[in-house]
């Protein structure tokens, strides 16, 4: 620390300067205040008593502070007593120059302790200058009684004030804010005594309206039981509007030193509490990690069988519901788990950083719960997840094909069955038995037309059979119905073929019979020409009625507009699909590059040595904010993707980005920004714990970015920064390597020494001692974890604090 020069003015011609690190503000002793008789009286009494409290150890004392230090002998003796050092041998003569020489030896000693005396010579002390003498004694008090007081992060006067505040905080009617009016009612002094020796004062009986009684109680108890001489008068303090600050500070400092042993115990207890607090916090982080890891692994364990289930549903509706469930998984159930996995890694890295900074061994999670185990489980999850989505889409395509084939099968069957309707009855008729030759020939021509039509329908029957076979091969859920209908059609077709052939045979037989008969009628016909002509005309008319196109052929003409309508609907559907493709591609072609750009920018921030860690953190937080705000674009893209899947669109020539690619990139971006922020947080923790300057950090970063891979030295360094041989060195590990010797951390030996103080130098400690010296939570923490002391010198129930201290730092097992 840089010394702060403080100045104490006693008169226009006298100045004392201190170059002391313990003073944090100017301590001006204003001349007008010094001349106040009440203040000067308090200072003389207090300083005289303070000097005597030390001189009596050498078997002497002073009566008059100005006179008794004039020859320098008792001044030198005082300095020897309070410093524990030997001063040069004093001059024994009684002449003025002898006295000046002795005083100069004392002043030189004071200067050797970092106190610079300016504009003062030994002559003022030898001449009995009261102001100079009081100022010199105050300087000695500051240097030897107050400078070395240190409480938490404060020292000297501020440290003493903080100590008083800490000790008196629990007491009613006490509010120590200074070293003057806060002490006027005497309660603060009584509280100090009661805090350390509750057996000496019954604080509950003290009254705020009895300041003189309170002060005298404190003075008497301190003198009788604490060996602190009475340095003040109660009446002087009460009757002075503002008691002298230096007199009060001097007297109060005696209490601090009187309770030094208690302070040592308190310091030891504070060290232990600090160490235990670190351990408890680390244990809490370990428990949280274990809990979070268990929950995440259990979720993965439950989810993987669901994703591995490849039992297809029988209908398109059911499979689309599976697809919807999968969407819910990706958009609702999985994202929080992605965050948990990322947070788990962050917690693990933060915990390891804190353990390193507190000189603790690295955390080893339970078997199967390492970060690598979770990463492998997650990799397995994403593997089956990807396979599941591919299977879903394949099954939906299959069902779409099946539905199309099934509908086509039904249509062709219906048309075929409509055409065959009544054909068997028609073919089974024996209308030819009563028909004439002309009628027979007409029936024959009609039958030939039917045979041609039948042959034409052969293709349809074959198509029906082929579709049925494909439906069976694609594992159509209602294949039994399809097969039965197909079999019925085939059986009917075979029967139609048989009946057709039988009818042809019958018609040909009858026709031949009628031709014979017709020959017999020929002669008759020649003779009855008019009749025959009429008969032929009638036969032709009858024949035209039977040759007209069939109703099926007319119905086919009606199907042409219906087919055209279906084609128009399909064109409209494909146009809508194309719009969906373009809509998705437009968004994906923006989001994909945006994610990649942000990944690169975050990477640049993490290696940029310009700016402080806090500036890096602010920049990363802004990136995180922007990324979170960008999520609405991802949600819109998911919506477009859902519309595409609902429309059974599985390809998109307008973009190279699939929804899966974008999802993976988005999750990586979220994980990367969280990890990078955590890395900077850990670097801040390391920097603050090890006192690394921003310039040093920049040097470390530059060295890290240009890490030279020299063979031998590189191999040695890699064993330190990459003990697991992962091939990856983080900047955090590099900082730890560069600063591994600079951190000031507690050690197991220091904790043992602290416990030894609480145990009154014993090798064991009792439950009562722990409960008396430590806060309840820390005391019970120790009692629950300390093993029994097995030495012969310990009483029943004694605890082993040595093995406990070692275990805190991983040097033995609890």
WOWOUR-V158868 format. One line per field, one symbol per residue. psi: psi as a letter, one per 20 degrees, with the letter a starting at -180 (. if undefined). Layout:
psi=???
This chain:
psi=qpqpoqpophrhjpppppnpiipjqpmpnpghhhiohgghgggggghghgghhhhhhjkrrqgohggijhiighgggghgghhjrprqpqpirjrghggggghhhghhgghijjooppkprhghghikogghggggghgggggihhgjppodjrrcghggghgggghihipqjpnoiakehijhiihgghggghhhmiihpnhiiqphjmggggghgggggghghikoqoirpghgghiphnqpghggggghhhgghhkhghhghhggggggggghgggggghghggggggggggghggghhhghghiokoqriqhghhhhghghhggghhghgghhggggghgggggggghghgghjkqqqporqpjjqhhghggghggghghgghggggghghggghgggggggggggghgggghghipihggghiqliihjqrgghghghghhhhgghghghhihggghgghgggghhghjlphlhggghggghgggghgghggghghghgggghghghghhghhhhigghhhilggggghggghhhghghhiiqqrhghghhhhighggggggghhghghgghhggghgghgghiggghgggghggghhhhiipiprrhhhgggghhgggghgghihhhggghgghhggghhjlojqoiiqiprhggggggghhgggghgggghghghhgggghhjkprhggghgggggghloplqfghggghhhgimhjlijpoqhghgggghjhiipoqqrhhhgghghhghjljrjrqrgggghhhqqgghghgghiiprqpjqijqrpjqqnighggghhjjirq.
